[in-house]
Amino acid sequence: MAATGILHELKSLTTKQRSAVMAAFLGWTLDAFDFFIVVFVLSNIAHDFNTTVKNVAYGITLTLMMRPVGALIFGLIADRYGRKPTLMAVIVFYSLFELACAFAPNLAVFLILRGCFGVAMGGEWGIGSSLAMETIPPRTRGIISGFLQEGYAFGYLLAAVLYWVAYDSIGWKGMFVVGAMPALLVFFMARHVEESPVWKGQSHSIGDIFGSIGRNWKIFLYIVVLMACFNAFSHGTQDIYPTFLKSQHKFGTAEVSILAIIANLGAITGGILFGAFSENIGRRRAIIIAAVLSLPIIPLWAYSQSFLGLAVGAFMMQVMVQGAWGVIPVHLNEMSPEEVRGTFPGFTYQLGNFLISLAAPIQIGIAASRGGDYSFALSTSAGVIAVALVVVVGLGKERRGVAFGHKGEIV
């Protein structure tokens, strides 16, 4: 049903609109693909660099910490010079830094490169989502939002497939080499994607952009807190999941890959369903329902002892986690001031990432303090975060269906 809905909406778009949506989707897919390669090989990198898994996990932390820098820099450029050329530059940059990781001679260089990758990665989501949301008809925003956001889950799925079919042959360094392939996407964009019709001819100065953020500081701070909860919900249920399966359940490459694929099929399903759902019942209600429904799934997801139980738990958990996330591209773009839509959604999103950037090392540390009990670390953090998300979303507002292309501050 979800697949039928998204295909119907994509068919209803013009060729130019579809190209913009696919460019944003593929940009986020391949960005996530590059990000998630590292979560499958934390222990392998640690072995080769003669260090601990926790130390290598700081590569995830540095990526998340540096993403706001990229969101701000590239967002300002996108608001000043346009969405399309900025997005193309971002894709090239993150692909090059991903390739460089394959040649890191030691842990220190690897961590520096992951930080640089984070700068480039931070620019992609906000610009890509703005390009798509400013191009499509308002009635399609909900379901297209879910489709766009689940490029993230699809990227994770691709990383899982690569790990399954190629890791034993090419090793972790070879996986990072494959991760440079997203750079080819710029050729598609150069030929088929047009600039956002909302941005065209509306270049803003940096002073205008910061002035708008200053006038809307209350909503700015609220969305940063909101996105801290959202990013903790996502990264807290995904980033150390392969390590949990390898360390606590002693699963091999195939089992870890299959469970990650199943989880991300759930994520794609949930994102599209709840994104479409939000068009009928509202953005906040859809998010709250997904977050609440994740709570009873946590024991099955974190404490199952059988492969089947873990598979069902992983699928259902990500239906809810990414179901909530499926609303975010449209929600943040609708909440953003007109003149800073290239900067505002991505910058607030990535500042939220910065606030929770130590999630993976903290979860690994909690597990280690309890004798390797990753089930406790995952379940406790997921439960607390889901409740916090419900509270924060409940305190907020939404602007479902607001017209793009009309200036004015948020009230």
C-alpha positions as CSV (number, residue, x, y, z in Angstrom):
1,M,0.0,0.0,0.0
2,A,2.8,2.4,0.9
3,A,4.7,1.6,-2.3
4,T,1.5,2.1,-4.4
5,G,0.9,5.5,-2.8
6,I,4.3,6.8,-3.4
7,L,4.3,5.6,-7.0
8,H,1.0,7.3,-7.6
9,E,2.2,10.6,-6.2
10,L,5.5,10.4,-8.1
11,K,3.5,9.7,-11.3
12,S,1.3,12.8,-10.6
13,L,4.4,15.1,-10.6
14,T,5.8,16.7,-13.7
15,T,9.1,15.5,-15.0
16,K,11.0,18.5,-13.5
17,Q,9.3,17.8,-10.1
18,R,10.2,14.1,-10.2
19,S,13.8,14.9,-11.0
20,A,14.1,17.3,-8.0
21,V,12.5,14.6,-5.7
22,M,14.8,11.9,-7.0
23,A,17.9,14.1,-6.7
24,A,17.1,14.8,-3.1
25,F,16.2,11.2,-2.3
26,L,19.4,9.8,-3.9
27,G,21.6,12.5,-2.3
28,W,20.3,11.5,1.1
29,T,20.4,7.8,0.3
30,L,24.0,7.9,-0.7
31,D,24.9,10.2,2.1
32,A,23.4,7.8,4.6
33,F,25.1,4.9,2.8
34,D,28.5,6.5,3.3
35,F,27.6,7.2,7.0
36,F,26.5,3.7,7.9
37,I,29.4,1.9,6.3
38,V,31.3,2.7,9.4
39,V,28.8,1.2,11.9
40,F,29.2,-2.3,10.4
41,V,33.0,-2.3,10.7
42,L,33.7,-0.6,14.0
43,S,35.3,-3.7,15.5
44,N,37.2,-4.4,12.3
45,I,38.7,-0.9,12.2
46,A,39.5,-1.2,15.9
47,H,41.4,-4.4,15.3
48,D,43.5,-3.0,12.5
49,F,44.3,0.2,14.4
50,N,45.0,-1.7,17.6
51,T,42.5,0.2,19.7
52,T,39.0,-0.2,21.2
53,V,35.6,-0.2,19.6
54,K,34.6,2.8,21.8
55,N,37.6,4.8,20.4
56,V,36.6,4.1,16.9
57,A,33.0,5.0,17.7
58,Y,34.2,8.5,18.3
59,G,34.3,8.7,14.5
60,I,30.5,8.6,14.6
61,T,30.6,11.3,17.3
62,L,32.8,13.6,15.2
63,T,30.7,13.1,12.2
64,L,27.6,14.2,14.1
65,M,29.3,17.1,15.8
66,M,30.6,18.5,12.5
67,R,27.3,18.2,10.7
68,P,26.0,21.6,12.0
69,V,29.1,23.3,10.6
70,G,28.3,22.0,7.1
71,A,24.6,22.7,7.5
72,L,25.3,26.3,8.3
73,I,28.0,26.9,5.7
74,F,26.3,25.1,2.8
75,G,22.9,26.3,3.9
76,L,24.0,29.9,3.7
77,I,25.5,29.3,0.3
78,A,22.3,27.6,-0.9
79,D,20.2,30.6,0.3
80,R,22.6,33.0,-1.4
81,Y,23.5,31.2,-4.6
82,G,20.8,28.5,-5.1
83,R,19.9,24.9,-4.0
84,K,21.1,23.0,-7.1
85,P,24.8,24.0,-7.4
86,T,25.3,23.8,-3.6
87,L,23.8,20.3,-3.4
88,M,26.0,19.1,-6.2
89,A,29.1,20.5,-4.4
90,V,28.1,18.8,-1.2
91,I,27.7,15.4,-2.9
92,V,31.2,15.6,-4.4
93,F,32.8,16.7,-1.0
94,Y,31.3,13.9,1.1
95,S,32.2,11.3,-1.6
96,L,35.8,12.4,-1.6
97,F,36.1,12.3,2.2
98,E,34.6,8.9,2.2
99,L,37.2,7.7,-0.2
100,A,40.0,9.3,1.8
101,C,38.9,7.2,4.9
102,A,40.0,4.1,3.1
103,F,43.6,5.3,3.1
104,A,43.8,6.5,6.7
105,P,47.1,5.2,8.2
106,N,46.0,5.4,11.8
107,L,43.1,6.2,14.1
108,A,43.8,9.9,14.5
109,V,43.7,10.5,10.7
110,F,40.6,8.4,10.4
111,L,38.8,10.4,13.1
112,I,39.8,13.7,11.4
113,L,38.5,12.5,8.1
114,R,35.2,11.4,9.7
115,G,34.9,14.9,11.0
116,C,35.5,16.4,7.6
117,F,32.9,13.9,6.2
118,G,30.5,15.2,8.8
119,V,30.9,18.8,7.5
120,A,29.9,17.7,4.0
121,M,27.2,15.4,5.2
122,G,25.7,18.2,7.2
123,G,25.0,20.2,4.1
124,E,23.0,17.6,2.2
125,W,19.7,17.0,4.1
126,G,18.5,20.6,4.5
127,I,19.4,21.7,0.9
128,G,18.0,18.5,-0.7
129,S,14.7,18.6,1.3
130,S,14.3,22.3,0.5
131,L,14.8,21.8,-3.2
132,A,12.2,19.0,-3.3
133,M,9.6,20.6,-1.0
134,E,9.8,24.0,-2.8
135,T,9.3,22.2,-6.1
136,I,6.3,19.8,-5.5
137,P,2.6,20.7,-5.0
138,P,1.6,21.2,-1.4
139,R,-0.9,18.3,-1.5
140,T,2.0,15.8,-2.1
141,R,4.3,17.0,0.7
142,G,3.3,14.5,3.3
143,I,3.9,11.3,1.4
144,I,6.9,12.8,-0.5
145,S,8.4,13.8,2.9
146,G,8.2,10.2,4.1
147,F,9.8,9.0,0.8
148,L,12.6,11.6,1.0
149,Q,13.5,10.8,4.7
150,E,13.6,7.1,4.1
151,G,16.4,7.7,1.7
152,Y,18.3,7.5,5.0
153,A,17.0,4.0,5.7
154,F,17.6,2.9,2.1
155,G,21.2,4.1,2.5
156,Y,21.5,2.0,5.6
157,L,20.0,-0.9,3.7
158,L,22.6,-0.5,0.9
159,A,25.4,-0.4,3.4
160,A,24.1,-3.7,4.9
161,V,23.9,-5.3,1.5
162,L,27.5,-4.2,0.7
163,Y,28.7,-5.5,4.1
164,W,27.0,-8.9,3.4
165,V,28.1,-9.5,-0.1
166,A,31.5,-7.8,-0.2
167,Y,33.1,-7.3,3.2
168,D,34.8,-10.7,3.3
169,S,36.3,-10.0,-0.1
170,I,37.2,-6.3,0.1
171,G,37.5,-5.5,3.8
172,W,36.5,-2.3,5.5
173,K,38.9,-0.2,3.3
174,G,37.3,-1.5,0.2
175,M,33.9,-0.6,1.5
176,F,35.0,3.0,1.9
177,V,36.3,3.0,-1.7
178,V,32.8,1.9,-2.9
179,G,31.4,4.7,-0.8
180,A,33.0,7.2,-3.2
181,M,30.6,6.3,-6.0
182,P,27.8,8.8,-5.0
183,A,29.9,11.5,-6.7
184,L,28.5,10.1,-10.0
185,L,25.1,11.5,-9.0
186,V,26.2,15.0,-9.9
187,F,26.0,14.1,-13.6
188,F,22.3,13.3,-13.2
189,M,21.7,16.5,-11.4
190,A,23.6,18.6,-13.9
191,R,21.5,17.2,-16.8
192,H,18.0,16.7,-15.3
193,V,17.5,18.9,-12.2
194,E,16.4,22.5,-12.2
195,E,16.8,25.2,-9.5
196,S,14.0,25.6,-7.0
197,P,11.2,27.8,-8.4
198,V,10.8,29.4,-5.0
199,W,14.4,30.4,-4.7
200,K,15.0,31.5,-8.3
201,G,16.0,35.1,-8.4
202,Q,15.6,35.6,-4.7
203,S,19.3,35.6,-3.5
204,H,19.6,36.8,0.1
205,S,22.6,38.3,1.8
206,I,24.1,36.7,4.9
207,G,22.9,39.6,6.9
208,D,19.3,39.0,5.7
209,I,19.6,35.3,6.6
210,F,20.9,35.8,10.1
211,G,18.4,38.6,10.7
212,S,15.6,36.2,9.9
213,I,16.9,33.5,12.2
214,G,17.3,36.2,14.9
215,R,13.6,37.3,14.5
216,N,12.5,33.7,14.7
217,W,14.8,32.7,17.6
218,K,12.1,31.0,19.6
219,I,11.1,28.5,16.9
220,F,14.8,28.1,16.1
221,L,15.6,26.9,19.7
222,Y,12.5,24.8,19.8
223,I,13.4,22.9,16.6
224,V,17.0,22.4,17.8
225,V,15.6,20.6,21.0
226,L,13.1,18.8,18.9
227,M,15.8,17.5,16.5
228,A,18.0,16.5,19.5
229,C,15.2,14.2,20.5
230,F,14.7,13.0,17.0
231,N,18.3,12.3,16.3
232,A,18.7,10.5,19.7
233,F,15.7,8.4,18.7
234,S,17.3,7.4,15.3
235,H,21.0,7.1,16.2
236,G,20.2,5.5,19.6
237,T,18.4,2.7,17.9
238,Q,20.6,2.2,14.8
239,D,24.3,3.1,15.3
240,I,25.4,0.4,17.7
241,Y,22.8,-2.2,16.5
242,P,25.3,-4.1,14.4
243,T,27.8,-4.1,17.2
244,F,25.1,-5.4,19.6
245,L,24.3,-8.2,17.2
246,K,28.0,-9.2,16.8
247,S,29.1,-8.7,20.4
248,Q,26.1,-10.0,22.4
249,H,24.6,-12.5,20.0
250,K,27.8,-13.5,18.3
251,F,26.2,-13.2,14.8
252,G,28.3,-13.3,11.7
253,T,28.4,-11.1,8.6
254,A,25.3,-12.7,7.0
255,E,23.1,-12.6,10.1
256,V,24.0,-9.0,11.0
257,S,23.4,-7.9,7.4
258,I,20.0,-9.7,7.1
259,L,18.7,-8.1,10.4
260,A,19.9,-4.7,9.3
261,I,18.1,-5.1,6.0
262,I,14.9,-6.2,7.7
263,A,15.1,-3.2,10.1
264,N,15.5,-0.8,7.2
265,L,12.6,-2.3,5.2
266,G,10.6,-1.6,8.3
267,A,12.0,2.0,8.3
268,I,11.1,2.6,4.7
269,T,7.6,1.3,5.3
270,G,7.0,3.4,8.4
271,G,8.4,6.6,6.9
272,I,6.2,6.5,3.9
273,L,3.1,5.4,5.8
274,F,3.4,8.0,8.6
275,G,4.5,10.7,6.2
276,A,1.3,10.2,4.2
277,F,-0.7,9.8,7.5
278,S,0.5,13.3,8.5
279,E,-1.3,14.8,5.6
280,N,-4.6,13.7,7.0
281,I,-4.2,13.9,10.8
282,G,-1.5,16.5,11.1
283,R,2.3,16.4,11.5
284,R,2.5,16.4,15.3
285,R,-0.2,13.7,15.8
286,A,1.5,11.4,13.3
287,I,4.9,11.8,15.1
288,I,3.4,11.2,18.6
289,I,1.5,8.1,17.5
290,A,4.7,6.6,16.1
291,A,6.7,7.4,19.1
292,V,4.2,6.0,21.6
293,L,3.8,2.8,19.6
294,S,7.6,2.2,19.7
295,L,7.4,1.7,23.5
296,P,5.8,-1.7,23.7
297,I,8.1,-3.0,21.0
298,I,11.3,-2.2,22.9
299,P,11.5,-5.5,24.9
300,L,11.0,-7.6,21.7
301,W,13.6,-5.5,19.9
302,A,16.3,-5.5,22.6
303,Y,15.8,-8.7,24.5
304,S,14.7,-11.4,22.0
305,Q,17.0,-14.4,22.1
306,S,15.9,-15.9,18.8
307,F,16.8,-14.7,15.3
308,L,13.1,-14.5,14.4
309,G,12.2,-12.5,17.5
310,L,15.0,-10.0,16.8
311,A,13.9,-9.7,13.1
312,V,10.3,-8.9,14.1
313,G,11.5,-6.5,16.8
314,A,13.9,-4.8,14.4
315,F,11.3,-4.4,11.7
316,M,8.6,-3.0,14.0
317,M,10.9,-0.7,15.9
318,Q,12.2,1.0,12.8
319,V,8.6,1.2,11.4
320,M,7.9,3.5,14.4
321,V,11.3,5.3,14.6
322,Q,11.4,6.2,11.0
323,G,7.6,6.5,10.9
324,A,8.1,9.5,13.2
325,W,11.0,10.7,11.1
326,G,9.1,10.5,7.8
327,V,7.2,13.6,8.9
328,I,10.3,15.7,9.5
329,P,11.3,16.9,6.0
330,V,7.9,18.5,5.4
331,H,7.4,19.6,9.1
332,L,10.8,21.5,9.2
333,N,10.4,23.1,5.8
334,E,6.9,24.2,6.7
335,M,8.1,25.6,10.0
336,S,11.0,27.5,8.4
337,P,11.0,31.2,7.5
338,E,10.8,31.7,3.8
339,E,14.1,33.5,3.1
340,V,16.2,30.9,5.1
341,R,14.7,27.6,4.0
342,G,18.1,26.5,2.6
343,T,19.7,27.1,6.0
344,F,17.1,26.8,8.7
345,P,15.9,23.2,8.4
346,G,19.3,21.7,7.9
347,F,21.1,23.8,10.5
348,T,18.5,23.1,13.3
349,Y,18.5,19.4,12.3
350,Q,22.3,19.2,12.6
351,L,22.5,21.2,15.8
352,G,20.2,18.6,17.3
353,N,22.7,16.0,16.0
354,F,25.5,17.9,17.8
355,L,23.7,17.7,21.1
356,I,23.4,13.9,21.0
357,S,26.7,13.3,19.2
358,L,28.1,11.2,22.1
359,A,25.2,8.8,22.0
360,A,27.2,5.8,20.5
361,P,30.2,6.0,22.9
362,I,27.9,6.5,25.8
363,Q,25.7,3.5,24.9
364,I,28.9,1.4,24.4
365,G,30.2,2.6,27.7
366,I,26.9,1.7,29.5
367,A,27.0,-1.8,27.9
368,A,30.6,-2.3,28.9
369,S,29.9,-1.2,32.5
370,R,27.3,-4.0,32.7
371,G,29.5,-6.8,31.3
372,G,28.6,-6.2,27.6
373,D,24.8,-5.8,28.2
374,Y,23.9,-4.0,25.0
375,S,20.2,-4.9,25.5
376,F,20.1,-2.7,28.6
377,A,21.9,0.2,27.0
378,L,19.6,0.1,23.9
379,S,16.3,-0.4,25.7
380,T,16.8,2.2,28.4
381,S,17.9,4.9,26.0
382,A,15.1,4.1,23.5
383,G,12.4,4.3,26.1
384,V,13.6,7.5,27.7
385,I,14.0,9.2,24.3
386,A,10.6,8.1,23.0
387,V,8.9,9.6,26.0
388,A,10.9,12.8,25.7
389,L,10.0,13.1,22.0
390,V,6.3,12.8,22.7
391,V,6.5,15.6,25.3
392,V,8.5,18.0,23.1
393,V,6.3,17.4,20.0
394,G,3.2,17.9,22.1
395,L,4.5,21.3,23.3
396,G,5.1,22.5,19.7
397,K,3.1,23.9,16.8
398,E,2.8,23.0,13.1
399,R,2.1,24.8,9.8
400,R,0.7,22.0,7.7
401,G,0.0,23.1,4.1
402,V,1.5,26.6,4.4
403,A,2.2,28.2,1.1
404,F,5.8,28.5,0.0
405,G,7.0,31.5,-1.8
406,H,5.5,34.1,0.5
407,K,7.7,36.0,3.0
408,G,6.9,36.4,6.6
409,E,8.0,35.3,10.0
410,I,6.6,32.4,12.0
411,V,4.4,33.3,14.9
